[in-house]
Amino acid sequence: MQRLTNNNIGISQGSRVLFSDFIDDGPMWTGTGPREHRFEVEFEQAYAEIPNVMASISMWDSDTKTNQRMDIAAENITEAGFDLVFRTWGDSRVARVRANWIAIGPLPNEDDWQLY
């Protein structure tokens, strides 16, 4: 658990279509090649500490003739941003995905002391 004691708490959020592989027969749709897509998110302002980040799928378009497997995650989280990552595997055919994310954490304060 992260306890927020700072009165400068920031909340960032965003939404991103990660891919539309059905348009050009990309790897998520054909089921061949890399089955991972990464998008680098950069916060508008850096947090004072690493924030808590939650990612979710807000639009899922897939082939109903195959198993529907997915994994969505926020990885490599820093004060400045993170990687929004979608993965699928096996025979899953994913046409497109939109992901939403939210980050919550303390913001720097001009009165904070930087001793080191």
TILO-192017 format. One line per field, with one value per atom (N, C-alpha, C): residue number from 1; atom name; x, y, z. Coordinates in steps of 0.001 Angstrom, whole numbers, plus 500000, padded with zeros to 6 digits. Layout:
N
pos [NUM, ...];
site [CA, ...];
X [X, ...];
Y [Y, ...];
Z [Z, ...];
//
This chain:
116
pos [1, 1, 1, 2, 2, 2, 3, 3, 3, 4, 4, 4, 5, 5, 5, 6, 6, 6, 7, 7, 7, 8, 8, 8, 9, 9, 9, 10, 10, 10, 11, 11, 11, 12, 12, 12, 13, 13, 13, 14, 14, 14, 15, 15, 15, 16, 16, 16, 17, 17, 17, 18, 18, 18, 19, 19, 19, 20, 20, 20, 21, 21, 21, 22, 22, 22, 23, 23, 23, 24, 24, 24, 25, 25, 25, 26, 26, 26, 27, 27, 27, 28, 28, 28, 29, 29, 29, 30, 30, 30, 31, 31, 31, 32, 32, 32, 33, 33, 33, 34, 34, 34, 35, 35, 35, 36, 36, 36, 37, 37, 37, 38, 38, 38, 39, 39, 39, 40, 40, 40, 41, 41, 41, 42, 42, 42, 43, 43, 43, 44, 44, 44, 45, 45, 45, 46, 46, 46, 47, 47, 47, 48, 48, 48, 49, 49, 49, 50, 50, 50, 51, 51, 51, 52, 52, 52, 53, 53, 53, 54, 54, 54, 55, 55, 55, 56, 56, 56, 57, 57, 57, 58, 58, 58, 59, 59, 59, 60, 60, 60, 61, 61, 61, 62, 62, 62, 63, 63, 63, 64, 64, 64, 65, 65, 65, 66, 66, 66, 67, 67, 67, 68, 68, 68, 69, 69, 69, 70, 70, 70, 71, 71, 71, 72, 72, 72, 73, 73, 73, 74, 74, 74, 75, 75, 75, 76, 76, 76, 77, 77, 77, 78, 78, 78, 79, 79, 79, 80, 80, 80, 81, 81, 81, 82, 82, 82, 83, 83, 83, 84, 84, 84, 85, 85, 85, 86, 86, 86, 87, 87, 87, 88, 88, 88, 89, 89, 89, 90, 90, 90, 91, 91, 91, 92, 92, 92, 93, 93, 93, 94, 94, 94, 95, 95, 95, 96, 96, 96, 97, 97, 97, 98, 98, 98, 99, 99, 99, 100, 100, 100, 101, 101, 101, 102, 102, 102, 103, 103, 103, 104, 104, 104, 105, 105, 105, 106, 106, 106, 107, 107, 107, 108, 108, 108, 109, 109, 109, 110, 110, 110, 111, 111, 111, 112, 112, 112, 113, 113, 113, 114, 114, 114, 115, 115, 115, 116, 116, 116];
site [N, CA, C, N, CA, C, N, CA, C, N, CA, C, N, CA, C, N, CA, C, N, CA, C, N, CA, C, N, CA, C, N, CA, C, N, CA, C, N, CA, C, N, CA, C, N, CA, C, N, CA, C, N, CA, C, N, CA, C, N, CA, C, N, CA, C, N, CA, C, N, CA, C, N, CA, C, N, CA, C, N, CA, C, N, CA, C, N, CA, C, N, CA, C, N, CA, C, N, CA, C, N, CA, C, N, CA, C, N, CA, C, N, CA, C, N, CA, C, N, CA, C, N, CA, C, N, CA, C, N, CA, C, N, CA, C, N, CA, C, N, CA, C, N, CA, C, N, CA, C, N, CA, C, N, CA, C, N, CA, C, N, CA, C, N, CA, C, N, CA, C, N, CA, C, N, CA, C, N, CA, C, N, CA, C, N, CA, C, N, CA, C, N, CA, C, N, CA, C, N, CA, C, N, CA, C, N, CA, C, N, CA, C, N, CA, C, N, CA, C, N, CA, C, N, CA, C, N, CA, C, N, CA, C, N, CA, C, N, CA, C, N, CA, C, N, CA, C, N, CA, C, N, CA, C, N, CA, C, N, CA, C, N, CA, C, N, CA, C, N, CA, C, N, CA, C, N, CA, C, N, CA, C, N, CA, C, N, CA, C, N, CA, C, N, CA, C, N, CA, C, N, CA, C, N, CA, C, N, CA, C, N, CA, C, N, CA, C, N, CA, C, N, CA, C, N, CA, C, N, CA, C, N, CA, C, N, CA, C, N, CA, C, N, CA, C, N, CA, C, N, CA, C, N, CA, C, N, CA, C, N, CA, C, N, CA, C, N, CA, C, N, CA, C, N, CA, C, N, CA, C, N, CA, C, N, CA, C, N, CA, C, N, CA, C, N, CA, C, N, CA, C, N, CA, C];
X [500840, 500000, 500883, 500502, 501206, 500361, 500927, 500219, 500609, 499635, 499881, 499709, 500805, 500751, 501004, 501319, 501607, 500291, 500195, 498975, 499039, 500065, 500160, 500071, 498868, 498650, 498216, 498880, 498560, 497830, 496912, 496205, 496319, 496930, 497043, 496198, 495646, 494886, 494985, 494728, 494781, 494109, 493963, 493358, 494120, 494333, 495134, 494685, 494424, 494252, 495655, 495888, 497238, 497581, 496609, 496843, 495509, 495531, 494383, 494913, 495310, 496006, 495132, 493807, 492952, 493063, 493477, 493582, 494666, 495827, 496959, 497489, 496629, 497023, 498269, 498258, 499358, 499416, 500464, 500693, 499615, 498969, 497917, 496710, 496468, 495319, 495637, 496826, 497183, 497623, 498048, 498493, 499925, 500681, 502091, 502946, 504201, 505100, 504960, 505495, 505441, 504006, 503704, 502330, 502273, 503134, 503189, 503260, 502514, 502575, 502849, 503832, 504199, 503996, 503490, 503355, 503937, 504874, 505516, 504660, 504233, 503444, 504378, 504314, 505103, 504124, 504294, 503418, 503653, 502601, 502701, 503674, 503688, 504617, 505119, 506391, 506954, 506418, 506196, 505789, 507016, 506795, 507884, 508408, 507540, 507879, 507179, 507541, 506884, 505397, 504504, 503066, 502509, 501294, 500550, 499857, 499979, 499396, 498492, 497292, 496370, 496030, 496093, 495754, 494547, 493703, 492535, 492212, 491476, 491033, 489688, 489580, 488314, 487626, 488337, 487734, 488505, 487774, 488363, 487626, 488332, 487743, 488543, 487898, 488640, 487787, 488457, 487814, 487130, 485874, 485144, 485415, 486158, 486425, 487645, 488358, 489553, 489414, 490275, 490284, 490658, 490050, 490322, 491231, 492518, 493520, 494100, 494293, 494887, 495554, 496507, 497176, 497469, 497086, 497387, 498079, 499121, 499896, 500588, 500898, 501773, 503120, 504164, 505489, 506500, 507636, 508742, 508266, 507512, 506945, 508044, 508126, 509045, 508253, 508926, 508286, 507867, 508498, 508255, 507283, 507038, 506160, 506203, 505675, 505628, 505376, 505500, 505161, 503786, 502873, 501566, 501721, 501495, 501834, 500602, 500357, 499303, 499957, 499521, 500024, 498861, 499056, 498166, 499035, 498470, 499261, 498345, 498979, 498230, 497550, 496326, 495608, 494724, 494816, 493993, 494252, 493175, 493271, 492602, 493404, 492907, 492968, 491833, 491761, 492277, 491799, 492241, 491913, 492662, 492508, 492706, 491854, 492073, 492241, 493230, 493507, 493367, 492867, 492813, 493793, 494286, 495200, 494989, 495357, 495303, 496507, 497128, 498274, 497958, 498280, 498040, 499300, 499769, 500956, 501260, 502274, 502631, 503376, 503046, 503745, 504830, 505847, 506858, 506238, 506788, 506327, 507520, 507322, 508439, 509031, 508305, 508825, 509570, 509577, 510300, 511799, 512462, 513908, 514577, 515531, 516337, 517714, 517910, 519167, 520289, 519981, 521048, 520793];
Y [498822, 500000, 501238, 502193, 503472, 504483, 505043, 506050, 507428, 508201, 509526, 510567, 511155, 512177, 513563, 513626, 514881, 515564, 516888, 517550, 517951, 517524, 517713, 516349, 515831, 514519, 514720, 514011, 514122, 512895, 513115, 512026, 512282, 511339, 511402, 510279, 510497, 509429, 509580, 508480, 508524, 507324, 507380, 506318, 506226, 505017, 504840, 503588, 503730, 502552, 502003, 500793, 500223, 499692, 499124, 498630, 498355, 498302, 497921, 496964, 495779, 494846, 494219, 494307, 493754, 494570, 495827, 496704, 496235, 495841, 495469, 494062, 493184, 491803, 491763, 492566, 492591, 491318, 491158, 489918, 489563, 490537, 490223, 489588, 489988, 489475, 488160, 488044, 486820, 485699, 486042, 485019, 484588, 485364, 485038, 486246, 485996, 487093, 487496, 488674, 489118, 489316, 488816, 488908, 489833, 490835, 491833, 493212, 494142, 495530, 496416, 497324, 498254, 499686, 500499, 501926, 502667, 503565, 504321, 505539, 505605, 506731, 507650, 508926, 509921, 510848, 510968, 511842, 513300, 514110, 515537, 516219, 515764, 516258, 515057, 515040, 513925, 513940, 512762, 512608, 512710, 512968, 513039, 511642, 510639, 509236, 508418, 507162, 506286, 506181, 506540, 506498, 505079, 504910, 503677, 503835, 502827, 502888, 501684, 501924, 500852, 500939, 499816, 499749, 498827, 499171, 498332, 498390, 497391, 497358, 498073, 499020, 499734, 499386, 498709, 498210, 496980, 495910, 494619, 494104, 493891, 493415, 492193, 491021, 489792, 488820, 487824, 486760, 485805, 485474, 484589, 483104, 482789, 481393, 480832, 481691, 481260, 481643, 481082, 481443, 482908, 483551, 484971, 485106, 485278, 485400, 486807, 487376, 488711, 488955, 489851, 490337, 491809, 492650, 494080, 494477, 495294, 495651, 496985, 497605, 498782, 498266, 498437, 497934, 499067, 498834, 499806, 501181, 501210, 502458, 503284, 504553, 505510, 506763, 507741, 509015, 509751, 509446, 510168, 509473, 508156, 507448, 505955, 505207, 503748, 503167, 501866, 501148, 500512, 500792, 500163, 498956, 497749, 496520, 495630, 495189, 494219, 492978, 491807, 490535, 489580, 488761, 487635, 486463, 485266, 484084, 483001, 481901, 480770, 481131, 480628, 480863, 482115, 482910, 484117, 485068, 485616, 486607, 487881, 488928, 490190, 491242, 491836, 492841, 494187, 494615, 495899, 495954, 496849, 497032, 498503, 499005, 500329, 500111, 500785, 500666, 502018, 501999, 503185, 502981, 504074, 503987, 505178, 504981, 506054, 505895, 507015, 507035, 507997, 507571, 508395, 508379, 509572, 509648, 511062, 511217, 512549, 513353, 514634, 515553, 516295, 516768, 517572, 518868, 519345, 520588, 521527, 522785, 523743, 523885, 523500, 523571, 522303, 521262, 520031, 520301, 519698, 519826, 518673, 518947, 517937, 517933, 517056, 517046, 516377, 515377, 514631, 514594];
Z [500000, 500000, 500000, 499216, 499198, 499969, 501033, 501824, 501289, 500863, 500303, 501405, 501835, 502882, 502309, 501068, 500386, 500011, 500198, 499755, 498287, 497589, 496136, 495465, 495344, 494743, 493300, 492386, 490970, 490469, 489562, 488883, 487391, 486695, 485237, 484664, 483496, 482844, 481341, 480656, 479206, 478581, 477283, 476503, 475188, 474712, 473501, 472754, 471445, 470594, 470381, 470844, 470788, 469403, 468729, 467368, 466693, 465367, 464537, 463475, 463901, 463011, 461931, 462050, 460998, 459710, 459817, 458640, 457680, 458240, 457378, 457660, 458175, 458497, 459383, 460433, 461390, 462228, 463033, 463772, 464797, 465396, 466365, 465679, 464426, 463679, 462978, 462406, 461682, 462607, 463811, 464758, 464537, 463770, 463536, 463896, 464194, 464538, 465993, 466342, 467742, 468208, 469370, 469883, 471087, 471068, 472137, 471507, 472088, 471624, 472825, 472700, 473772, 473285, 474196, 473927, 475115, 474847, 475917, 476269, 477530, 478030, 478809, 478490, 479218, 479939, 481255, 482026, 481648, 481750, 481462, 482419, 483666, 484682, 485463, 485792, 486557, 487983, 488524, 489915, 490818, 492106, 493077, 493402, 493315, 493545, 492468, 492374, 491396, 491746, 490811, 491096, 490969, 491454, 491207, 489859, 489002, 487660, 487456, 486935, 486606, 485117, 484440, 483014, 482836, 481876, 481596, 480106, 479664, 478265, 478190, 477269, 477106, 475789, 474884, 473651, 473214, 472925, 472567, 471349, 470244, 468994, 468569, 468595, 468296, 467497, 466946, 466184, 467159, 466922, 467829, 467564, 466502, 466172, 466904, 467624, 468353, 469824, 470644, 472063, 472215, 473198, 473431, 474650, 474379, 475430, 475403, 476591, 476631, 477963, 477911, 479105, 478874, 479809, 479717, 481013, 480890, 482076, 481894, 483027, 483075, 483576, 482773, 483122, 483075, 483712, 483729, 484208, 485288, 485804, 486478, 486090, 486718, 487068, 487652, 487958, 486684, 485556, 484301, 483352, 483526, 482610, 482809, 481833, 481917, 480530, 480422, 479194, 479361, 478440, 478383, 477464, 477995, 477271, 477113, 475867, 475573, 474987, 475460, 474931, 474663, 473654, 473419, 472985, 472910, 472597, 472034, 471630, 471089, 469786, 469597, 468340, 468372, 469424, 469532, 468364, 467826, 466746, 467229, 467431, 467966, 466864, 466564, 465502, 465988, 467162, 467717, 469203, 469871, 471314, 471650, 472532, 473122, 474617, 475184, 476613, 477289, 478513, 479357, 480507, 481058, 482196, 483111, 484380, 485363, 486289, 486609, 487519, 488658, 489885, 491067, 491918, 492288, 493123, 493553, 494413, 494902, 493842, 493782, 492890, 493666, 492971, 493661, 494182, 495302, 495902, 495972, 495658, 495675, 497071, 498112, 499471, 499902, 499054, 499394, 499429, 500358, 500478, 499751, 498946, 498258, 498921, 499896, 500651, 499895, 499080, 498391, 496920];
//
